[in-house]
Amino acid sequence: MKPAGVIHHAFALLRALNDGPQPVGVSELAQRAGLPKTTAHRLLLQLEAEGAVERHGRQWGTGAALHGLARRTGPPPAFVDFLHPRLQMLAEGTGASLFLSVASAGTVQVVDQFNGSQLIDRVPAQTSSQPLQHPGSVIWKALREGLATTERGAVHPAVSCIGTVLGLPSGETAVLSLALPSDRAIDRFKPALDRCASAIGREALKISRRQYWAAWSPQVAGDRLRAGK
């Protein structure tokens, strides 16, 4: 067997980075990836130069370039055409920001979102990726617990979130989450969020039956990127 090369090690590192809450220190990340700490650190510096990872003090998280690739390999147009207006309708009716995140093979990515009016002036746009990197976020809590949950100020002190879990026909687990300023009574929006999640689940099943859904999943998208397709 040929010795593992740089590309193999880089992908091992990226997979390990996506395999849990971020940011994470080099020692823990190297252990996850099965790499020497010095190798992991050298690769992180190279990946940082390409925008694939970002430094957070002495810890690391996935970077904007990697998120951009994920967005370009998102769900089929038929699903987005249905999804986005539903998120927009709920956001405009409540002033909340809405996010649909999908977990697959240890990776979590936001496949669609709509920013509501209540948070635009309170929370900087660049913090929108923080819930994916914070172990206490409503996304990670919902995935761990497998049910609807609430998070108050864990990611941002001015923001509270509720999230509900739904299964997709492709086998992935999705979390639909809603964020509002902490001074709003967020629990009263749970029924509306549940209704929206149910509608998304039903439409995903219809798309699957039309054999559109099989064309996309985070794992398939990653395989196609690596194959250069």
N, C-alpha and C positions, 0 to 999 in steps of 0.2 A: 504494500500500500504506500502511495506517495505521501510524503509528509504534508501536513496541512499548511496552506500558504496564507499570505496576508489577507486575501479576500475572504477566505474561510474564517479566519480569526475575526475580521471586521464584522462579518454577518453574525457570528456567534456573540459578539459584544452587543450589537444592535438588538438581537433577539433577547438577550439577557436584560438589556435596558428596558425593553418593552414588556418584560415579563412580570412587572410589578410596579408599585408606586414609585414616582420620581419626585425630586431628584434623589440620587443615590451616590454614595462615596465610591472611590476607586476600588478599595479593598473588597467591599461587598460585591460590586459589579464584576470584578475579576473572578471572585469565587463562583458567582452565578454562571459565568461564561466558561469556567474551567481553564482560565488563562493565568499566567504569571502576572503579578501586579505591574511590573515594569512594562510588559507587553501591552497590557490593557491601557496604561497611561499613555504610552507612545501612540497607540491607535486612536485614542480619544483626541489627542492633539491634532492628528491628521484629519479625523472626521470633523472636528470643530472648524478647521480651516475651510471645509466644504459646506459647512452649515448643517451637517447631519445631526450634530449634537450641540448642546449649549452648556456653558459652565454657569453654575449657580453657587458662587462662593467656592467651597472645596468639594462641591458635589456636581453631578452631571444629570442632564435630561435630554430628551430627544429635541432636535432643532427644527427650525423653520423649513429647511430644504426637505427634510423627511416628511414633514406634515404636508408640504406641497405635493409630493409624490402621492401620498395617501389620498388627497383630495382629487387628484386626476384619475385615480383608479376607484372612484366611488361607485355608488349603486347605479342601476340602470336608469335611463331618462324617465321611463314610465313611472318608476317609484318616486323619483325626485319631483316630477310634475304633480304627483298626488300629495307628497309630503310637505313641500315648502308652503303651499297655501294654507294648510292646516296649522302649521306652526305660526304663520303670519296672523291667521285669524285669532288664535288664542292669545298671541302676544299683543295684538292691538286691542283685544277685549279686556285684558288684564294689566297691560303695561309691563308685563314680565318678559324676561328673555327666555327663550326655549331652545333646548339642545336635544338632538338624538345622537347618542353614542352607541357604537357597536363593538362588542368584545369578540375576538376570535384568536385562538392559538396564543393567548397571553398578551395580545395587542389590543388596545382600546383606541378608537379614533372617533371623532365627531364627524358624522356624515352630512349633517345639515344643522343649521341654527338660524334663529331670527332674534335680533336684539331689540328688546322692548324699550319704550320711552323712559321707564322708571330708573333704569340703570345707566343709560347713556352718559349722563352728566356726573355720575357718582363713581363709576369704575372705569379705569383706563382700558382702552381696547386691547392693549398688549397683554392684559392679565387673563384674557379669555381662554388661554390654554392651561391655566393653572389647575383647574379641576382634574385634568387628566394626569397631573403629576403629583397630586396631593392625596395621601392615603386616607385622609379624613373627609374627602369630598363626597358629595351625595352619590356620584357615579360609582366610586369604589365601594361605598357602604352598601348600595343597592345590589351590586354584583356579589359581594361577600354574603349578604344576608338573603338574597334571592327574593326580595319583596320590597314593597314601597317603604320609603324611609325619608327622614328629614335631617338636614344639616344646617346648623345655625352658626355662622361666623367662623367656621373652621378654616376655610380657604381665604376669605376676605372678611374683615370684621364688620363691614357695612352690608353684607349680603347673606340672605338665608335662601336655602334651596329645598325643594322636594323632588323626589324622583321615584319612578315606578318602572318595574322590569317587564319586558315582553320578549317572548321567543320569536325568532324568525324562521321561515321555512327552510332556510339554508343551514340551520343548526346553530347559528350564532345567537348570542343573547344581546338584547338592546336595552338601553336605559333612556327613557324620556324624562328629562329634568326641566324644572322651571325655577327661575331665580328672580328674587325681588329684594328690595331694600329691607334691612333687618327690622325696620319699624313698621312694616306691613304685616297683617295677619295672614301669613302664607298658607296655613293649614286649610283655610276655607276654599282654596283652589284645587284641593286634591280631587274632588269629583270631576271637575273639568279636565284635569290632567289624565285621569283614568279613562274618561270617555275618548279623549284624543288618542291615547295609547291603544285602546281597543280598535278604533278606526284604522290606525296604522297597521296593526296586526292583521286585520281582515283584508286590507288592500295588499299587503305583502303576500298573503296566501293566494289571492287572485292572480297576482303577477307570477307566482310560482307555478300555478296551474297553467298559465300561458307560456311557461318555460322561459320566461325572461330572467327570473331570479338566478337560475343556474349559471348565467353568464357572469355573475359577480359574487364575490365574497372577499373579505380582506386577505384570506390566505391565497385564493386563486389569483387575485390582483398582484400580490407579491411575487408569486411564481412567474407570472407573465412578465413582470418588470425584470426579474433576474434573467429570464430567457431572452430578453430584448424584443418582446412582441408588443 
